Amino acid sequence: MMDELYKHIAATLKRLRNERGWSLDKTAQETGVSKAMLGQIERQESSPTIATLWKIASGFQTSFSTFIEVMPINANQAIYRPGYIQALHPDDQLQVVPLFPFDPELNCEVFIIHLAPGSEHLSPPHKPGVIEHVIVIEGCIEVLLEGKWQPIKSGAGLRFQANQPHGYRNLTKTMASFHNLIHYPQQTVSWPK
């Protein structure tokens, strides 16, 4: 399953570069990811971390989930997603599960994020206008905003402008999980063709 995901990431990166006529040098300049790493991702010699994939998505001004899967578009039909979906880059610390990939009508995507006990994830700033909603499902997390960690307990939520450095951490001894809804400003996200 992960092999298919990395094939999709590689194909999406190559497709976006071709659509824009970008060389690897230009892509590195726009994304802040080295030319060598971009080449390795395209050749499936390296799997990108979540932070690297965010940089690439931001550089292309596309949604994060564009690199994971494409949402079927049919606004008149209910969309059921199973309770367990393949997590992106699963490791012992952080799992990102795409619940609803990017929807071009709503300009948003929804993830479930699981943070292991004692783990921390820092995220670079997103493009201006990107808003994140964090709703804690289980446990307690802290969100880094403006240099300060703010605790959020189960059932509580936080909305913030994501064009600043931010992060998530779990200082407890149990797993914590939260929904992460990311809303993009109108007309700024490139939708796959």
N, C-alpha and C positions, 0 to 999 in steps of 0.2 A: 504494500500500500504506500509506504514512504517513497519507494522508487518511482511510483506513478506521480506522486506529488512533486518530486524533484525534477522529473521530466517536464511537468507542467510549468514549473518555475522557469526552467531553462528555455522552453519554447516561448513563454510569455515575454521573457527578457529579450530574446532574439527578435520576436515579432514587433515589440515596441521600438526597438532600435531601428529596425528596417522601416517601419512606418514613418519615423521621424528623419531617417537618413543619417542617424548618428553613428559615428565610429565608436570604438571602445574608448578612445581618448576623450571624445566629447561626452560620452555617457559617464565616465569617471569624473569629469569636470562638473557635470550637472548633479550627480548623486553624492559625491564625496566618498565613493567606494573605489578602491584602486582598480586600474585596468586589469592587473593580473587576477584579482579576485573575481571581477566580472567575467573574464574569460573562463575561469575555472567553473563558475556557476553555469555558464552557457554550455560547457562541455560535460557537465554533470560530474566534475572531478571534486567539487566541494559543495556542501550544502550550506546555504546562508543561515546565519543566526537571525533571530527575530529582529534585532536592532539593524542588521545589514539590510534585511528585506524592507524595513521601514524606510531606510535612506534611499533605496532604489525606487520604491513606490513614490516617495516624495519628490525625488528628482524628475520622475516622469509625470508628476502631477496626476497620479492615478491612485485608486484605492488600494489599501493593503491586501484586501481579499482578492483582487484581480489576479494576484500571483498564486492563489490557492484554488479557487474554482469560480466558475461563472454562474450567477444566479439565473435560473429559468425565469423568463419574463412573461407573466400572464396575470395582470392585476385583477382579473375577474375570478381568479381561482385561489382557493386556500392553498398554502404551501406548508406541508408538514415536514418537520425535520426530526430525525430520530434523536433519542436522548444522548446517544454517544456518536460522535463524529470524529474522524481521525484528527488528532491534535497535530498542530504544526510544530516541528522541531521539539518533540517531547524529550525532556531531560528530567533530572531529579529535582530541579528548582522551579521551572516555569513551563506550563502547557497552555497554548493558545488554541482554542477550539472554535472554528468558524460556525456560528449558529445560523446566521443569515448573511451570506456574502453581499457585497455591494449591490444596492438596488438603485438604478439610475433614476427612477421616478421619485424616490424619497431622498436620494443623495446620502444614504447612510449604510452602515454595516454593523452587525452585532456579533460579538464574541463572548465566549465564556472563558475566563482566565483562572487557572488554578495556580496558587502560590504555595510552594512547600514551606514547612516550618523553617524559620530563620532565613528565608530567601529574600532577595531584593532585585528589582529590575529597574534600570534607569532608561528613559526614553529621550531621544533628542527632540527638539521642537519640530512640530509639524508646520505646514504652510499656514499663513494667516487665514483666519476664518474657520479653521477646523475646531470643532467642539467635541469634547469627550464627556460622556455620562458614565459614571461608575456606580453600580448598585451592588452592594455586597449581599451575596446569597447565603454564605456560610462562613463563620469565623469572624475575624477582625483583621483589617488591613490598615496600613497607613499610606497616604498619598502625598508625594512631595510636590509642593507648589510654592513658588516664590521663595525657595530655599528653606521652607519649613515643612516638617512632616505632620500631616493632619490625620488623626485616627478616625476610622469609619467602621461601625459595627454592623452586624447582620441586620438587614432590613433597611439600612440607611443608604443614602446616595449622595453623590457630589457631581456637579456639572462645572466644567471649566474650559477656558480657552486653551487649546493644546499647542499654541504657537510659542511655547516656552519650555525649557527643560522641565521634565516631570518624571515621576517614578512611583513604583508600588513596592511595598515590602510587607512581610509577614513576620512579626517578632514573636508570635505565639508558638506553642509546641504542637499545634494541630494544623492540618491543611486549611487554607482559606480559598474561597472561590467567589468570583464576582462577574457580573455582566459588564461588558464594556461596549457601549454604543458610541460609534464614531460618526459624526455628522460633518459632511463636507459642504462648503459654500457652493451655491449654484454656479454652473458653467466653469468649474475649475477642475473637474475630474474627467480624465479621458476614459471613455468607455470602450472596452474591447470591440473591435469590428469583426 
